[in-house]
Amino acid sequence: MLLINGIKLRPDESEDKLKILIEKKLRHPIRSFRIHKKSLDARKEPVYIYAVIVEIENEDRYLNKDISKYKEEDFSVPDIRPDKTVVIAGYGPSGIFAAYRLNEAGFKVIVLEKGKRISERVKDVERFFKEGILDESSNIQFGEGGAGTFSDAKLTTRIKDKYIDYILNVFVENGAKDSIRYENHAHIGTDQIRNVISSITDRLILKGVEFHFNEDLKDICLDENRRLYAVKTAAGTYNCDYFLLGTGHSAYDVVKILKNNDVYLEKKDIAIGFRVEHPQSFIDQRQTKGIIDAANEYFLRYKGEKGVYSFCMCPGGIVVPAMSERNTIVTNGMSYSDRSSGIANSAILIQIYKEEFEDGYEYLHDIESKAYAYSSSYKALSQNISDFMNNELNPLKTDSTYPLGTVLYNFNDLFTKHDNQIIKDALRDFDRKIPGFIDKGIMIGPETRSSCPIRIKRDEHYQSINTPNLYPIGEGAGYGGGIMSCALDGIRVANEIIFNYGKV
Ligand SMILES: Cc1cc2nc3c(=O)[nH]c(=O)nc-3n(C[C@H](O)[C@H](O)[C@H](O)COP(=O)(O)OP(=O)(O)OC[C@H]3O[C@@H](n4cnc5c(N)ncnc54)[C@H](O)[C@@H]3O)c2cc1C
């Protein structure tokens, strides 16, 4: 097989043209091809750049700087079929893919998940959006699929790892569109990822994975050498040969369990901020002069005394209430597959160094409950960006998409004076890069759950450094941030167990 890079199409050209362009490059007819990567270069006149895979005889005669040999990755597992039980707490991306991989290798897998299955969870989330009644076990953070289920489901990561293709293949086999395998900045949207996750769960059930929804981890059992041998829920005790903990960054109760059992935790830097919303047409115009009418994204980064950056942008999305605890406010972003709300949102976050707080969870909780106390409801805090810059409060220039409504608030009161200055410098910088960013935008917040304030430190075999057989995975363990990186972490730990089975 050959990998052919550098094939270009203008946005107005059809992909039907690709075959002719490939044949031109090869100077040879082809029967078929598949797209390997597709990315947009919008630096000058926007153009899509493709890499494609072609099967052809006498490959060597075609090799040049754009054409190389291509070999499919091998994702097979050794045929060990061990008589061992793995318990996984938390069924977000890290837990899902750890379960998937360990099941492939023949381990007995038991999943304990605090929340409900997606069909029930959707009802709870929709009720919260409409009536403001929050279920602390079934919400945007908790339930089948984890935190990314009500999201834009962007499938991007800066990590380079062959298992990215493994994850995307699993998504596609379970109903995601094929283009996620090759599109740069691919996303599925909340409507589709819900179906994909449900399908993965159904498949795992058929393959023998045992699921316990509505059942949260209550304690861990350690022997005299601190080795974890069982875990407890309200329904009973589960003995385990391996225990994977993937309960996410919002599981404050799990952190308490770990602290009570002296599991080694370390503090980590975090980031806090707010969402900004702009008309999508304004972002499209600024990013690609409106030539590409698909919802355009932006990535903004300011390097001042502290980093300020855009994060988790949701083109054509909505800002959502992402709290899991009563009497707190947390924002985040979500979109449907068609990204058609007409509004672009993105978090704007400032780095908070671990030296700036004693206990990261308390620090974040204080901000979230301060916001609720000000609002006296689940209405989010809001301000025009221009008013934040001038320390003023005026009615919002545009309505927010946040479903529970907003109250006007001066975000200058949320951050320290020092951080306000840095955020304002950053916003001025963003306004230079996207002229009108300040004037056209509104702020909704606070956004506090972009990163986990602790790391459950692991050794070289991915076990807690002072609690053998506790394998922390994903974002809550401090080893991932985002759907792909957490899924990869679940696979990394599962592979460690699979490929070292019988050796360690
Ligand atoms: C609204 C929103 C939008 C997002 N959008 C994107 C996006 O577009 N792209 C992207 O890459 N990332 C996105 N993220 C981030 C991404 O979802 C997370 O980084 C990722 O889900 C973390 O995976 P995880 O497996 O570590 O944990 P989580 O997904 O947080 O899953 C943890 C699971 O553990 C369960 N749990 C908690 N406590 C217990 C307990 N005591 N016992 C048993 N189970 C428990 C929870 O119910 C949950 O299902 C978004 C997050 C949110 C909230």
The ligand as an SDF file (V2000), in Angstrom:
LIG
                    3D

 53 58  0  0  0  0  0  0  0  0999 V2000
  -19.6540   19.4950   28.6590 C   0  0  0  0  0  0  0  0  0  0  0  0
  -18.3200   18.9020   28.3240 C   0  0  0  0  0  0  0  0  0  0  0  0
  -17.8550   18.9790   27.0160 C   0  0  0  0  0  0  0  0  0  0  0  0
  -16.6500   18.3840   26.6750 C   0  0  0  0  0  0  0  0  0  0  0  0
  -16.2680   18.4090   25.3740 N   0  0  0  0  0  0  0  0  0  0  0  0
  -15.1830   17.7100   24.9870 C   0  0  0  0  0  0  0  0  0  0  0  0
  -14.8540   17.5730   23.6290 C   0  0  0  0  0  0  0  0  0  0  0  0
  -15.5550   18.0560   22.7380 O   0  0  0  0  0  0  0  0  0  0  0  0
  -13.7310   16.8820   23.3100 N   0  0  0  0  0  0  0  0  0  0  0  0
  -12.9200   16.3320   24.2540 C   0  0  0  0  0  0  0  0  0  0  0  0
  -11.9050   15.7090   23.9060 O   0  0  0  0  0  0  0  0  0  0  0  0
  -13.2130   16.4410   25.5630 N   0  0  0  0  0  0  0  0  0  0  0  0
  -14.3290   17.0930   25.9530 C   0  0  0  0  0  0  0  0  0  0  0  0
  -14.6500   17.1870   27.2800 N   0  0  0  0  0  0  0  0  0  0  0  0
  -13.7270   16.6020   28.2610 C   0  0  0  0  0  0  0  0  0  0  0  0
  -13.8610   15.0820   28.2750 C   0  0  0  0  0  0  0  0  0  0  0  0
  -15.2120   14.7450   28.3050 O   0  0  0  0  0  0  0  0  0  0  0  0
  -13.1340   14.5010   29.4820 C   0  0  0  0  0  0  0  0  0  0  0  0
  -11.7790   14.8970   29.4140 O   0  0  0  0  0  0  0  0  0  0  0  0
  -13.2120   12.9920   29.4900 C   0  0  0  0  0  0  0  0  0  0  0  0
  -14.5630   12.5590   29.4550 O   0  0  0  0  0  0  0  0  0  0  0  0
  -12.5550   12.4130   30.7430 C   0  0  0  0  0  0  0  0  0  0  0  0
  -12.6220   11.0270   30.6620 O   0  0  0  0  0  0  0  0  0  0  0  0
  -12.4560   10.0910   31.9500 P   0  0  0  0  0  0  0  0  0  0  0  0
  -12.6830    8.7210   31.4920 O   0  0  0  0  0  0  0  0  0  0  0  0
  -11.1690   10.3910   32.6010 O   0  0  0  0  0  0  0  0  0  0  0  0
  -13.5760   10.5460   32.9830 O   0  0  0  0  0  0  0  0  0  0  0  0
  -15.0900   10.9820   32.8320 P   0  0  0  0  0  0  0  0  0  0  0  0
  -15.4910   11.1020   31.4160 O   0  0  0  0  0  0  0  0  0  0  0  0
  -15.2470   12.1620   33.7030 O   0  0  0  0  0  0  0  0  0  0  0  0
  -15.8790    9.7360   33.4070 O   0  0  0  0  0  0  0  0  0  0  0  0
  -15.8400    9.4010   34.7420 C   0  0  0  0  0  0  0  0  0  0  0  0
  -17.0000    8.4840   35.0440 C   0  0  0  0  0  0  0  0  0  0  0  0
  -16.8750    8.0380   36.3950 O   0  0  0  0  0  0  0  0  0  0  0  0
  -18.1510    8.0100   36.9940 C   0  0  0  0  0  0  0  0  0  0  0  0
  -17.9930    8.1250   38.4530 N   0  0  0  0  0  0  0  0  0  0  0  0
  -17.7610    9.2240   39.1980 C   0  0  0  0  0  0  0  0  0  0  0  0
  -17.6800    8.8970   40.4960 N   0  0  0  0  0  0  0  0  0  0  0  0
  -17.8390    7.5570   40.5720 C   0  0  0  0  0  0  0  0  0  0  0  0
  -17.8430    6.6190   41.6390 C   0  0  0  0  0  0  0  0  0  0  0  0
  -17.6920    6.9980   42.9050 N   0  0  0  0  0  0  0  0  0  0  0  0
  -18.0330    5.2980   41.3400 N   0  0  0  0  0  0  0  0  0  0  0  0
  -18.2240    4.8790   40.0510 C   0  0  0  0  0  0  0  0  0  0  0  0
  -18.2490    5.7410   39.0130 N   0  0  0  0  0  0  0  0  0  0  0  0
  -18.0320    7.0630   39.2650 C   0  0  0  0  0  0  0  0  0  0  0  0
  -18.8820    9.1800   36.3740 C   0  0  0  0  0  0  0  0  0  0  0  0
  -20.2830    8.9990   36.4200 O   0  0  0  0  0  0  0  0  0  0  0  0
  -18.3400    9.1760   34.9430 C   0  0  0  0  0  0  0  0  0  0  0  0
  -19.1740    8.4400   34.0780 O   0  0  0  0  0  0  0  0  0  0  0  0
  -15.8560   17.7570   27.6610 C   0  0  0  0  0  0  0  0  0  0  0  0
  -16.3060   17.7140   28.9950 C   0  0  0  0  0  0  0  0  0  0  0  0
  -17.5280   18.2690   29.3210 C   0  0  0  0  0  0  0  0  0  0  0  0
  -18.0160   18.2030   30.7350 C   0  0  0  0  0  0  0  0  0  0  0  0
  1  2  1  0
  2  3  1  0
  2 52  2  0
  3  4  2  0
  4  5  1  0
  4 50  1  0
  5  6  2  0
  6  7  1  0
  6 13  1  0
  7  8  2  0
  7  9  1  0
  9 10  1  0
 10 11  2  0
 10 12  1  0
 12 13  2  0
 13 14  1  0
 14 15  1  0
 14 50  1  0
 15 16  1  0
 16 17  1  0
 16 18  1  0
 18 19  1  0
 18 20  1  0
 20 21  1  0
 20 22  1  0
 22 23  1  0
 23 24  1  0
 24 25  2  0
 24 26  1  0
 24 27  1  0
 27 28  1  0
 28 29  2  0
 28 30  1  0
 28 31  1  0
 31 32  1  0
 32 33  1  0
 33 34  1  0
 33 48  1  0
 34 35  1  0
 35 36  1  0
 35 46  1  0
 36 37  1  0
 36 45  1  0
 37 38  2  0
 38 39  1  0
 39 40  1  0
 39 45  2  0
 40 41  1  0
 40 42  2  0
 42 43  1  0
 43 44  2  0
 44 45  1  0
 46 47  1  0
 46 48  1  0
 48 49  1  0
 50 51  2  0
 51 52  1  0
 52 53  1  0
M  END
$$$$
